[in-house]
Amino acid sequence: MDRKKEIPLSVPNLDPEIADNLRKCVESGWVSTGGPFIAEFERSVADYASVPDAVACQSGTAGLHTALRVLGVGPLDEVIVPTLTFIAAVNPVRYQFAEPVFMDCDGSFCLDPEKLELFCKQACVLEERGRRKVLVNKASGRRVAAVIVVHVFGNLADMERIMEIARRYHLCVLEDATEALGSFYASGRYKGRHAGTIGDMGVFSFNANKIITTGGGGMILAGGKNKKSLGRLEESRYLTTTARDDALRFVHGDAGYNYRMLNIQAAIGVSQIRQIEHFVAVKKRNYDAYAERLCALGVKGVRLLPFRPGTRCNHWFYPFEIDEAVFGRSRDDLMEALIQAGIQCRPVWRLCHLQKPYSKARRFHITKAPHFEKNILNLPCSTNLTIQEIDVICAEIRKQQVTI
Ligand SMILES: *Cc1c(COP(=O)(O)O)cnc(C)c1O
């Protein structure tokens, strides 16, 4: 049988310059956690996100873990986390021997500020502990130390409301901006502020399926330009490099991690970050092309969901909502048919509060996320996806629609 070429969901777009950079690493011997590309990559990403500094690490997960520790989350604490996310946003809570409290999303897939506020107000109480106020979960008696906000698919969460609530209830805010490099507010209170630079700390990921890649890697950010933020970044840099006080004599001041980014990863990154605005433009062009073609073909019951108004989003992943009653087939049926036709696609993640390690964890009024888990389909969105391929995909979707 004549098997057509598969259209992948999300693959890297690597420039030939990368090979030259990697050759430089090999020829100079700088292949590990030292070398000139690391600092250059940190500077490029910090400049791009308009922040004074950033700390490169091994992965987004390592970055989130480090940030939680720097923010002081520890044993007996609770951390509010979304259930609709990749599980790596939640696992670092357990690495710190803290416990997650799962929260619902709103229509943007991101953490629902209304439920966040309701939880703080109804389920918790603000207590004076020494000179500090801490939020305590009435049911467990534990401190609720922080909230992790994920900018799902590159769509910015409602940071204006989330930050206001977090400040009022004395919660630290960690932004999981692993999917959102390139997304920023275009208006409002946070105009010009990039994903990952609004909360107390933030993290990008450069895994191979993200908008830019270093093979694997991450970047730790710390909100503002004040001394506290810069101190948090210094501490992150220290902890990710085994908390080394004296490199010659192997003197370490803390139980740190081997989380530092490699020079060979950064060598890929310095080339990739130069392309970010081009990648964002292609993602937007392809997103619009899907919407136009589905409309032109008269497809009903497949809706490409919008990104938040007032933001410039990176359109990293494209969420299609399948309305089974209108389309005539379920999301799973359509997914199977597309995979059969060589079109890679996937549902959203299994909700985290339903996953084995978290099946007994606390949760708060989760009603919206299950609808998205059931009905969302992600279609190919690589930056090397062509308009011709989008035509093929949309025609296949049209073919699958049941018309009465
Ligand atoms: C990719 C991703 C991560 C983890 O990043 P890695 O670099 O793969 O460790 C965490 N959270 C979310 C939401 C992600 O999409």
The ligand as a Gaussian input file, in Angstrom:
#p B3LYP/6-31G(d) Opt

LIG

0 1
 C        6.799000      20.849000      28.915000
 C        6.112000      21.163000      30.167000
 C        6.751000      21.049000      31.416000
 C        8.088000      20.419000      31.631000
 O        9.116000      20.866000      30.861000
 P       10.351000      19.872000      30.602000
 O       11.365000      20.803000      30.019000
 O        9.884000      18.837000      29.646000
 O       10.774000      19.326000      31.906000
 C        6.079000      21.453000      32.550000
 N        4.824000      21.945000      32.484000
 C        4.167000      22.039000      31.311000
 C        2.795000      22.605000      31.317000
 C        4.774000      21.637000      30.120000
 O        4.099000      21.704000      28.975000

